[in-house]
């Protein structure tokens, strides 16, 4: 099968929203009148962002999910995306489920595949996603203010838990591993929550490199600091800590590291004024997504930083840091 047969068979579809989709040198998009375009790109590299053991359908899902998560953090509604795909070979048994997983999530969010590129090489997936947002309503990293509450959506740490099982550094009961593996391989982009938080949240970011790393982006952009209550954060992992740590499999400190700095969560970290607590809960209910208040924003004392405290407000001796591709 040649390159253009591959594109026609697996990646060419009608695009009722886009003016022009796959087939020309460029796609043509037309946002609704008065809307701004939100654009983001993410690359997934085999061995760096995913393991060779992942199913093609799950990989297709995740490749788009991580991009939709960026739109969610901006409060943007998905419109379309492009796909640049490097493949070692044109393997129909791989391409069929990959495209199905990719396009099923695209259909669920009304996000049309409108173009891209294919080439031969080590497996590499790069998606650029386009969304729309009303002027002045995009959620930015720069809007947090001292006194704001600090929230996260969903659960944290499960993806890192699964990764460590694959690495062979830990062992988990099958049921716990299956739950964690689903969070690693098929994350849920919080698009509905991002839309519901427009006009409510003061700042937001998606959690791809760990809570502390991505919260740090908000703090630096906003010029503020933050306090995180680790006794609350410890409850953010989907599986109860006492079940995971039973039998000495884990220390609570290691589990806290996964929650705060594990990465690959694709949840939202966001801030909102304390006066907006009811509005935050209403947005969460509308999006059918759990949100947890884990701390607050404070004035920065020098370089913006996160203070980690226990349930009594006592500072933790150990510090944690998020993921860095080049560290």
C-alpha positions as CSV (number, residue, x, y, z in Angstrom):
1,X,0.0,0.0,0.0
2,X,1.4,3.4,-1.0
3,X,1.3,6.7,0.9
4,X,-1.7,8.1,-0.8
5,X,-3.7,4.9,-0.7
6,X,-3.0,4.9,3.1
7,X,-4.3,8.4,3.4
8,X,-7.4,7.8,1.4
9,X,-8.2,4.5,3.2
10,X,-7.7,5.5,6.8
11,X,-7.6,9.3,7.1
12,X,-9.9,10.9,4.4
13,X,-13.4,11.7,5.6
14,X,-16.1,14.2,4.9
15,X,-15.6,17.5,6.8
16,X,-19.0,19.2,7.1
17,X,-17.6,22.0,9.3
18,X,-14.4,22.8,7.5
19,X,-14.5,24.6,4.2
20,X,-11.9,22.2,2.8
21,X,-10.4,19.1,4.3
22,X,-7.9,16.4,3.2
23,X,-6.8,16.4,-0.4
24,X,-5.4,19.9,-1.2
25,X,-2.1,21.5,-0.2
26,X,-3.9,23.3,2.6
27,X,-7.1,22.9,4.5
28,X,-9.5,25.8,4.9
29,X,-11.2,26.6,8.2
30,X,-13.9,29.2,9.0
31,X,-14.4,29.9,12.6
32,X,-17.8,31.2,13.6
33,X,-18.1,35.0,13.3
34,X,-16.4,36.8,16.2
35,X,-14.5,33.8,17.4
36,X,-10.7,33.5,17.9
37,X,-8.7,30.5,16.9
38,X,-7.0,28.5,19.6
39,X,-4.1,26.3,18.2
40,X,-1.9,23.8,19.9
41,X,0.6,21.0,18.8
42,X,1.8,17.9,20.6
43,X,4.2,15.2,19.5
44,X,4.3,11.6,20.7
45,X,7.5,9.7,20.2
46,X,7.7,5.9,20.7
47,X,9.9,5.1,23.7
48,X,9.5,8.6,25.0
49,X,5.8,9.2,25.3
50,X,4.4,5.7,24.7
51,X,5.6,2.1,24.9
52,X,5.7,-0.3,22.0
53,X,3.2,-2.5,23.9
54,X,0.4,0.0,23.7
55,X,-2.5,-1.1,21.5
56,X,-2.9,0.9,18.2
57,X,-6.5,1.9,19.1
58,X,-5.4,3.3,22.5
59,X,-2.5,5.1,20.9
60,X,-4.8,6.8,18.4
61,X,-7.1,7.9,21.2
62,X,-4.2,9.3,23.3
63,X,-2.6,11.1,20.4
64,X,-5.6,13.3,20.0
65,X,-6.6,13.4,23.6
66,X,-3.4,15.1,24.7
67,X,-4.1,17.9,22.1
68,X,-7.7,18.2,23.1
69,X,-6.5,18.6,26.7
70,X,-4.7,21.8,25.6
71,X,-7.9,23.2,24.1
72,X,-9.7,22.3,27.3
73,X,-7.2,24.3,29.4
74,X,-7.8,27.3,27.1
75,X,-11.6,26.9,27.3
76,X,-11.8,26.4,23.6
77,X,-14.3,24.3,21.6
78,X,-12.6,21.8,19.2
79,X,-12.9,22.4,15.5
80,X,-10.3,20.4,13.5
81,X,-6.9,18.8,13.6
82,X,-4.0,17.8,11.3
83,X,-2.0,14.6,11.7
84,X,1.7,14.2,10.8
85,X,2.6,10.5,11.0
86,X,5.9,8.8,10.6
87,X,5.6,5.0,10.2
88,X,8.3,2.3,10.0
89,X,6.0,0.6,7.4
90,X,2.5,0.7,6.1
91,X,1.0,-2.0,8.3
92,X,-2.8,-2.3,7.7
93,X,-3.2,-4.4,10.9
94,X,-1.9,-1.4,12.8
95,X,-3.4,1.4,10.8
96,X,-7.0,0.2,11.0
97,X,-7.3,0.2,14.8
98,X,-5.1,3.3,15.2
99,X,-7.3,5.3,12.9
100,X,-10.4,3.9,14.6
101,X,-9.2,5.0,18.1
102,X,-8.2,8.4,16.8
103,X,-11.4,9.1,14.8
104,X,-13.7,7.8,17.5
105,X,-12.4,10.4,19.9
106,X,-12.5,13.1,17.2
107,X,-16.1,12.3,16.4
108,X,-17.0,12.5,20.1
109,X,-15.7,16.1,20.2
110,X,-16.8,17.2,16.8
111,X,-13.2,17.7,15.8
112,X,-12.5,17.0,12.0
113,X,-9.3,15.6,10.5
114,X,-8.5,18.2,7.8
115,X,-5.0,17.4,6.7
116,X,-1.4,16.4,7.6
117,X,1.5,14.4,6.3
118,X,2.8,10.8,6.3
119,X,6.4,9.6,5.9
120,X,8.5,6.5,6.6
121,X,10.6,6.5,9.8
122,X,10.5,5.7,13.5
123,X,7.0,5.8,14.9
124,X,6.2,9.4,15.6
125,X,2.8,11.1,15.8
126,X,2.4,14.9,15.7
127,X,-1.0,16.5,15.9
128,X,-2.0,20.2,15.6
129,X,-5.4,21.0,16.9
130,X,-7.6,24.0,16.2
131,X,-10.4,25.3,18.4
132,X,-12.4,28.5,18.8
133,X,-13.1,30.7,21.8
134,X,-14.9,34.0,22.1
135,X,-12.5,37.1,22.4
136,X,-11.6,37.8,26.0
137,X,-12.9,34.4,27.3
138,X,-9.9,32.2,26.8
139,X,-8.5,30.6,30.0
140,X,-4.8,31.7,30.3
141,X,-2.0,30.9,32.6
142,X,-1.5,34.5,33.5
143,X,-4.7,35.3,35.4
144,X,-4.2,33.8,38.9
145,X,-4.3,36.3,41.8
146,X,-3.4,36.0,45.4
147,X,-6.3,34.7,47.4
148,X,-7.6,32.6,44.6
149,X,-8.5,29.0,45.3
150,X,-6.5,26.2,43.6
151,X,-8.3,23.2,42.0
152,X,-7.5,20.1,40.0
153,X,-10.0,18.0,38.0
154,X,-10.3,14.2,38.1
155,X,-7.5,12.0,39.5
156,X,-3.7,12.3,39.5
157,X,-0.9,9.7,39.8
158,X,-2.6,6.7,38.2
159,X,-0.7,7.1,34.9
160,X,2.7,7.2,36.6
161,X,1.6,4.1,38.6
162,X,1.0,2.2,35.5
163,X,4.3,3.3,33.9
164,X,6.3,2.1,36.9
165,X,4.6,-1.3,36.5
166,X,5.7,-1.4,32.8
167,X,9.2,-0.4,33.9
168,X,9.3,-3.3,36.3
169,X,10.0,-1.1,39.4
170,X,6.8,-2.0,41.1
171,X,4.2,-4.7,41.1
172,X,0.4,-4.3,41.5
173,X,-2.6,-6.5,41.7
174,X,-4.2,-7.0,38.3
175,X,-7.3,-5.0,39.0
176,X,-5.4,-2.0,40.3
177,X,-3.0,-2.1,37.3
178,X,-5.8,-2.3,34.8
179,X,-7.4,0.8,36.2
180,X,-4.1,2.7,36.2
181,X,-3.2,1.5,32.7
182,X,-6.4,2.9,31.3
183,X,-5.5,6.4,32.7
184,X,-2.1,6.1,31.1
185,X,-3.2,4.9,27.7
186,X,-6.6,6.4,27.2
187,X,-6.8,9.7,29.1
188,X,-10.0,11.7,29.1
189,X,-9.6,15.3,27.8
190,X,-11.6,17.7,30.0
191,X,-13.1,19.7,27.2
192,X,-16.6,20.1,28.7
193,X,-15.1,21.3,32.0
194,X,-12.9,23.8,30.2
195,X,-15.9,25.3,28.4
196,X,-17.9,25.4,31.6
197,X,-15.1,27.3,33.4
198,X,-15.1,30.2,31.0
199,X,-15.9,33.3,33.0
200,X,-15.3,31.4,36.3
201,X,-11.7,30.3,36.4
202,X,-9.0,33.0,36.6
203,X,-6.2,30.8,35.2
204,X,-5.8,27.2,33.9
205,X,-3.3,24.7,32.5
206,X,-3.5,21.1,31.5
207,X,-1.4,18.6,33.6
208,X,0.8,16.7,31.2
209,X,4.2,17.0,33.0
210,X,3.0,16.6,36.5
211,X,0.9,18.8,38.8
212,X,3.8,20.8,40.2
213,X,5.4,21.3,36.9
214,X,2.3,22.6,35.2
215,X,1.1,24.6,38.2
216,X,4.5,26.2,38.0
217,X,3.7,27.6,34.6
218,X,0.7,29.3,36.0
219,X,2.6,30.8,38.9
220,X,5.4,32.2,36.7
221,X,3.0,33.6,34.2
222,X,0.9,35.2,36.9
223,X,3.7,36.3,39.2
224,X,2.3,34.5,42.3
225,X,3.0,31.6,44.6
226,X,0.8,28.7,45.8
227,X,0.2,26.5,48.8
228,X,-0.8,22.9,48.2
229,X,-2.3,20.8,51.0
230,X,-0.7,17.4,50.5
231,X,-3.2,15.7,52.8
232,X,-5.9,16.5,50.2
233,X,-3.6,15.9,47.2
234,X,-2.9,12.4,48.6
235,X,-6.6,11.6,48.0
236,X,-6.4,12.5,44.3
237,X,-5.3,9.1,43.0
238,X,-8.2,6.9,41.8
239,X,-7.2,3.9,43.9
240,X,-7.3,4.5,47.7
241,X,-3.7,4.9,49.0
242,X,-4.3,2.3,51.7
243,X,-5.0,-0.3,49.0
244,X,-1.9,0.5,46.9
245,X,0.4,0.7,49.9
246,X,-1.0,-2.5,51.5
247,X,1.7,-5.1,52.1
248,X,4.5,-2.6,51.8
249,X,4.2,-2.3,48.0
250,X,4.6,1.5,48.2
251,X,5.5,4.1,50.6
252,X,3.2,7.1,51.0
253,X,6.1,9.4,50.0
254,X,6.5,7.5,46.7
255,X,2.7,7.7,46.1
256,X,2.7,11.4,46.8
257,X,5.6,11.8,44.2
258,X,3.4,10.1,41.6
259,X,0.5,12.4,42.4
260,X,2.4,15.6,42.4
261,X,5.0,15.0,39.7
262,X,4.1,11.8,37.9
263,X,2.8,13.4,34.6
264,X,0.6,12.0,31.8
265,X,-2.6,12.9,33.8
266,X,-4.2,15.2,31.3
267,X,-6.4,16.8,33.9
268,X,-6.8,20.5,34.5
269,X,-5.2,22.6,37.2
270,X,-7.0,25.9,37.6
271,X,-7.6,28.8,39.9
272,X,-10.7,30.8,40.7
273,X,-11.7,33.5,43.2
274,X,-12.9,32.2,46.6
275,X,-16.2,34.0,45.9
276,X,-16.7,31.6,42.9
277,X,-16.8,28.3,44.8
278,X,-20.4,27.7,44.0
279,X,-19.8,28.6,40.3
280,X,-16.9,26.1,40.2
281,X,-19.0,23.3,41.6
282,X,-21.8,24.2,39.1
283,X,-19.3,24.0,36.2
284,X,-18.0,20.6,37.5
285,X,-21.6,19.3,37.7
286,X,-22.4,20.6,34.2
287,X,-19.3,18.8,32.9
288,X,-19.9,15.7,35.1
289,X,-16.3,16.0,36.2
290,X,-14.9,15.8,39.8
291,X,-12.9,18.9,40.9
292,X,-11.0,19.1,44.2
293,X,-9.8,22.3,45.9
294,X,-6.2,21.5,47.0
295,X,-4.9,24.8,48.1
296,X,-4.7,28.5,47.4
297,X,-2.7,31.2,45.6
298,X,-0.5,33.5,47.6
299,X,1.8,36.5,46.9
300,X,5.1,35.4,45.5
301,X,8.0,35.8,47.9
302,X,10.7,36.3,45.3
303,X,10.6,33.6,42.6
304,X,7.1,32.2,42.2
305,X,7.0,28.8,43.9
306,X,4.8,26.1,45.4
307,X,4.8,25.5,49.2
308,X,3.8,22.0,50.1
309,X,2.2,21.6,53.5
310,X,0.6,18.8,55.5
311,X,-2.9,18.8,56.9
312,X,-1.8,21.0,59.8
313,X,-0.2,23.6,57.6
314,X,3.4,22.4,58.4
315,X,5.8,22.6,55.5
316,X,7.1,19.3,54.0
317,X,10.8,18.8,54.3
318,X,11.0,17.1,50.8
319,X,10.3,18.9,47.6
320,X,9.1,17.4,44.3
321,X,9.4,18.6,40.7
322,X,7.6,17.9,37.5
323,X,8.8,16.2,34.3
324,X,11.2,17.9,31.9
325,X,12.0,16.4,28.5
326,X,15.6,17.7,28.6
327,X,16.4,17.4,32.3
